[in-house]
């Protein structure tokens, strides 16, 4: 799917990188390890390390342009929106830098440094999760990922496959219909009426296409009684599979340990407290090292 103008197209494309050589479920687990780690840790230094690790992994996987482009266009709006909402809604914190008076139902509105810091932490978490999901989208083969789900639930895998394949087609149909409508000599219907006509034609085309897909599936025997043989994906694990799986487990395990042990303390309310112990910097460096270690082995990767 295409993003807004000026943003690089975000889609899976096979590239010569160790992460693309790994199985799609393992590549997805690798990205999920960063996303879940960002959700269980609060220390902004470690969140920054996770952000750097995701961007560095994207660059090493040769999808850094796509991920960085999205980051450039979304980071500032996301941060500003979350910080603004939190600083206006929060009533905690002792360091007041602006008193805006009584806002009626909202009461006395005081802007605090603690609310700004907490908003920045939430925004940083969201950015890590978003970029980790983009990393998976660009490096995990969607067909292979859905095929692995088929072993668990064939009907769900088929539904997801059809949805991911047909949504871009329907969007392209709607775009062509809108262009054709604008090219009519009379200009076609405008406003809500014109949009309704495009939606009606798109939905009608979607129904016809769904009937065609159902007929093809029926001809191929889908839904017929009897036990179907599910293709096996029991090929041996490659060195890249094991490396990225180990990296995902190590990163996730590291942050579970940090969350349970309290080895990277951070407190926002009532006053900001961020102890800068050497252990926190070691954890940050270890995060980046664990994330990039699987990319060091490029055996079997051909440019």
C-alpha positions as CSV (number, residue, x, y, z in Angstrom):
1,X,0.0,0.0,0.0
2,X,1.1,3.5,-0.7
3,X,1.4,6.1,2.0
4,X,0.9,9.9,1.5
5,X,2.8,11.8,-1.1
6,X,6.5,12.0,-0.3
7,X,6.5,8.9,1.7
8,X,8.3,5.8,0.3
9,X,6.1,2.9,-0.7
10,X,5.8,0.5,2.2
11,X,5.6,-3.1,1.1
12,X,7.4,-6.4,1.3
13,X,10.1,-7.0,-1.3
14,X,12.7,-9.7,-1.2
15,X,16.1,-8.3,-0.6
16,X,19.6,-9.7,-0.1
17,X,19.8,-9.5,3.7
18,X,20.0,-12.1,6.5
19,X,16.6,-11.0,7.9
20,X,14.9,-11.7,4.5
21,X,16.6,-15.1,4.4
22,X,15.0,-16.1,7.7
23,X,11.5,-17.6,7.9
24,X,8.7,-15.1,7.9
25,X,7.4,-16.2,11.4
26,X,10.9,-15.7,12.8
27,X,11.2,-12.3,11.2
28,X,7.8,-11.4,12.6
29,X,8.9,-12.6,16.1
30,X,12.1,-10.6,15.7
31,X,10.1,-7.4,15.2
32,X,7.6,-8.3,17.9
33,X,10.4,-8.6,20.4
34,X,11.2,-4.9,20.0
35,X,7.5,-3.9,20.2
36,X,6.7,-5.9,23.3
37,X,10.0,-4.8,25.0
38,X,9.0,-1.1,24.4
39,X,5.6,-1.8,26.1
40,X,7.1,-3.3,29.3
41,X,9.9,-0.8,29.9
42,X,9.6,2.8,31.0
43,X,13.1,4.1,31.1
44,X,13.6,6.6,28.2
45,X,17.2,5.7,27.7
46,X,16.3,2.1,27.0
47,X,13.4,3.2,24.8
48,X,15.8,5.3,22.9
49,X,18.1,2.2,22.5
50,X,15.2,0.2,21.2
51,X,14.4,2.9,18.7
52,X,18.0,3.0,17.5
53,X,18.1,-0.8,17.3
54,X,15.0,-0.9,15.1
55,X,16.3,1.8,12.8
56,X,19.7,0.1,12.6
57,X,18.1,-3.3,12.0
58,X,16.0,-1.8,9.2
59,X,19.2,-0.3,7.6
60,X,21.0,-3.6,7.9
61,X,18.0,-5.3,6.2
62,X,18.1,-2.8,3.4
63,X,14.7,-1.4,4.2
64,X,16.0,1.6,6.1
65,X,14.7,4.0,3.4
66,X,11.1,2.9,3.9
67,X,11.2,2.9,7.7
68,X,13.2,6.1,8.0
69,X,10.8,7.9,5.5
70,X,7.8,6.9,7.6
71,X,9.6,7.9,10.8
72,X,10.5,11.3,9.3
73,X,6.9,12.1,8.3
74,X,5.1,10.7,11.4
75,X,7.5,11.2,14.4
76,X,6.9,14.9,14.9
77,X,3.1,14.8,14.6
78,X,2.8,11.8,16.9
79,X,5.1,13.3,19.5
80,X,3.4,16.7,19.5
81,X,-0.1,15.2,19.6
82,X,0.6,12.8,22.5
83,X,2.5,15.4,24.5
84,X,-0.1,18.1,24.0
85,X,-3.0,15.8,25.0
86,X,-1.1,14.5,28.1
87,X,0.1,17.9,29.3
88,X,-3.5,19.3,29.1
89,X,-5.2,16.3,30.6
90,X,-2.7,15.4,33.3
91,X,-3.1,16.9,36.8
92,X,0.0,15.3,38.3
93,X,3.5,16.7,38.7
94,X,4.9,19.4,41.0
95,X,7.0,21.4,38.5
96,X,4.5,23.9,37.1
97,X,5.8,26.0,34.2
98,X,2.4,27.5,33.1
99,X,-0.8,28.3,34.9
100,X,-3.7,28.6,32.4
101,X,-6.4,29.4,34.9
102,X,-9.9,27.9,35.3
103,X,-11.2,26.1,32.1
104,X,-14.7,25.4,33.4
105,X,-15.5,21.7,33.4
106,X,-11.7,20.9,33.0
107,X,-11.0,22.8,36.3
108,X,-7.7,24.5,37.0
109,X,-5.3,23.8,34.2
110,X,-1.6,23.8,35.2
111,X,1.1,22.6,32.8
112,X,3.8,20.6,34.4
113,X,7.2,19.4,33.3
114,X,6.3,15.9,34.6
115,X,3.3,15.7,32.2
116,X,5.5,16.7,29.3
117,X,8.1,14.0,30.1
118,X,5.4,11.4,30.5
119,X,3.9,12.3,27.2
120,X,7.4,12.0,25.5
121,X,7.8,8.6,27.0
122,X,4.5,7.4,25.7
123,X,5.2,8.9,22.3
124,X,8.6,7.1,22.2
125,X,6.9,3.8,23.1
126,X,4.5,4.3,20.3
127,X,7.2,5.1,17.8
128,X,9.1,2.0,18.6
129,X,6.0,-0.2,18.3
130,X,5.1,1.4,15.0
131,X,8.6,1.1,13.5
132,X,8.9,-2.5,14.6
133,X,5.7,-3.3,12.9
134,X,6.9,-1.6,9.7
135,X,10.1,-3.6,9.9
136,X,8.1,-6.8,10.0
137,X,5.9,-5.6,7.1
138,X,9.0,-4.9,4.9
139,X,11.0,-8.1,5.8
140,X,8.5,-10.9,6.5
141,X,7.0,-12.6,3.4
142,X,3.2,-12.2,3.9
143,X,2.4,-15.3,1.9
144,X,4.8,-17.4,4.0
145,X,3.4,-15.9,7.2
146,X,-0.1,-16.7,6.2
147,X,0.8,-20.2,5.2
148,X,2.3,-20.8,8.7
149,X,-1.1,-19.6,10.1
150,X,-2.8,-22.1,7.9
151,X,-1.4,-25.0,10.0
152,X,-3.4,-23.6,12.9
153,X,-6.6,-22.3,11.3
154,X,-7.0,-22.8,7.5
155,X,-10.2,-20.7,7.3
156,X,-8.6,-17.7,9.1
157,X,-5.5,-17.9,6.9
158,X,-7.7,-17.9,3.8
159,X,-9.7,-15.0,5.0
160,X,-6.6,-13.0,5.8
161,X,-5.1,-13.8,2.4
162,X,-8.1,-12.7,0.5
163,X,-8.4,-9.5,2.6
164,X,-4.8,-8.5,2.1
165,X,-5.0,-9.3,-1.7
166,X,-8.3,-7.7,-2.4
167,X,-8.1,-4.4,-0.4
168,X,-5.4,-2.9,-2.7
169,X,-7.4,-4.1,-5.7
170,X,-10.6,-2.4,-4.4
171,X,-8.7,0.8,-3.7
172,X,-7.3,0.8,-7.3
173,X,-10.9,0.2,-8.6
174,X,-12.2,3.2,-6.6
175,X,-9.4,5.4,-7.9
176,X,-10.1,4.5,-11.5
177,X,-13.8,5.0,-11.1
178,X,-13.2,8.5,-9.6
179,X,-10.9,9.4,-12.4
180,X,-13.4,8.2,-15.0
181,X,-16.1,10.2,-13.3
182,X,-14.1,13.4,-13.4
183,X,-13.3,12.8,-17.1
184,X,-17.0,12.9,-18.1
185,X,-18.0,15.9,-20.2
186,X,-20.6,17.0,-17.7
187,X,-18.1,16.5,-14.8
188,X,-20.2,13.7,-13.3
189,X,-21.9,13.9,-10.0
190,X,-20.2,16.0,-7.4
191,X,-20.0,16.1,-3.6
192,X,-21.7,13.4,-1.6
193,X,-23.6,12.1,-4.6
194,X,-20.5,11.5,-6.6
195,X,-18.8,9.7,-3.7
196,X,-21.8,7.6,-3.2
197,X,-21.8,6.6,-6.8
198,X,-18.1,5.6,-6.6
199,X,-18.7,3.6,-3.4
200,X,-21.8,1.8,-4.9
201,X,-19.8,0.8,-8.0
202,X,-16.8,-0.3,-5.9
203,X,-19.0,-2.5,-3.7
204,X,-20.8,-3.9,-6.7
205,X,-17.4,-4.8,-8.2
206,X,-16.3,-6.3,-4.9
207,X,-19.3,-8.6,-4.7
208,X,-18.8,-9.8,-8.3
209,X,-15.1,-10.4,-7.6
210,X,-15.9,-12.3,-4.4
211,X,-18.3,-14.6,-6.4
212,X,-15.6,-15.3,-8.9
213,X,-13.1,-16.1,-6.2
214,X,-15.6,-18.4,-4.5
215,X,-16.2,-20.2,-7.8
216,X,-12.5,-20.7,-8.3
217,X,-12.0,-22.0,-4.8
218,X,-15.0,-24.4,-5.2
219,X,-13.5,-25.7,-8.5
220,X,-10.2,-26.4,-6.7
221,X,-12.0,-28.4,-4.0
222,X,-11.8,-26.0,-1.2
223,X,-14.5,-26.9,1.4
224,X,-14.9,-30.4,0.0
225,X,-15.3,-33.1,2.6
226,X,-12.4,-35.2,3.5
227,X,-9.1,-34.6,5.2
228,X,-6.9,-32.2,3.3
229,X,-3.2,-32.4,3.4
230,X,-1.6,-29.2,4.7
231,X,1.7,-28.4,3.1
232,X,4.5,-29.1,5.5
233,X,7.0,-26.4,6.3
234,X,9.3,-28.7,8.2
235,X,12.5,-27.8,6.3
236,X,15.5,-27.6,8.6
237,X,16.1,-24.3,10.4
238,X,18.8,-22.3,8.7
239,X,21.6,-20.4,10.5
240,X,19.7,-17.2,9.9
241,X,16.5,-18.6,11.4
242,X,18.4,-19.6,14.6
243,X,20.3,-16.4,14.8
244,X,17.2,-14.1,14.6
245,X,15.2,-16.4,16.9
246,X,18.0,-16.3,19.5
247,X,18.2,-12.5,19.1
248,X,14.4,-12.1,19.6
249,X,14.4,-14.3,22.7
250,X,17.5,-12.5,24.1
251,X,16.0,-9.0,23.6
252,X,12.7,-9.9,25.0
253,X,14.2,-11.8,27.9
254,X,16.5,-8.9,28.7
255,X,13.6,-6.5,29.0
256,X,11.5,-8.8,31.0
257,X,14.5,-9.1,33.5
258,X,14.8,-5.3,33.5
259,X,11.1,-4.9,34.3
260,X,11.0,-7.5,37.0
261,X,14.3,-6.6,38.7
262,X,13.9,-2.8,38.5
263,X,17.5,-2.4,37.3
264,X,16.6,0.6,35.2
265,X,14.5,2.8,37.5
266,X,12.5,5.7,36.2
267,X,9.8,7.8,37.8
268,X,7.7,10.6,36.3
269,X,5.3,11.7,39.1
270,X,5.4,13.6,41.3
271,X,8.9,14.6,40.2
272,X,11.0,13.2,37.4
273,X,13.6,10.8,38.6
274,X,16.1,9.2,36.1
275,X,19.2,7.7,37.8
276,X,22.0,7.6,35.2
277,X,23.8,4.5,36.5
278,X,26.4,2.7,34.3
279,X,24.2,-0.4,34.2
280,X,21.5,1.5,32.2
281,X,24.1,2.4,29.5
282,X,25.3,-1.2,29.5
283,X,21.8,-2.4,28.9
284,X,21.3,0.1,26.1
285,X,24.5,-0.9,24.4
286,X,23.6,-4.6,24.8
287,X,20.2,-4.0,23.2
288,X,21.7,-2.6,20.1
289,X,24.4,-5.3,20.0
290,X,21.8,-8.1,20.3
291,X,19.7,-6.6,17.6
292,X,22.5,-6.3,15.1
293,X,24.4,-9.5,15.9
294,X,22.4,-11.7,13.5
295,X,23.3,-9.4,10.5
296,X,27.0,-10.2,10.9
297,X,26.6,-13.6,9.3
298,X,26.0,-13.1,5.6
299,X,26.9,-16.6,4.4
300,X,24.5,-17.6,1.8
301,X,23.3,-14.1,1.1
302,X,23.9,-13.0,-2.5
303,X,23.5,-9.4,-3.6
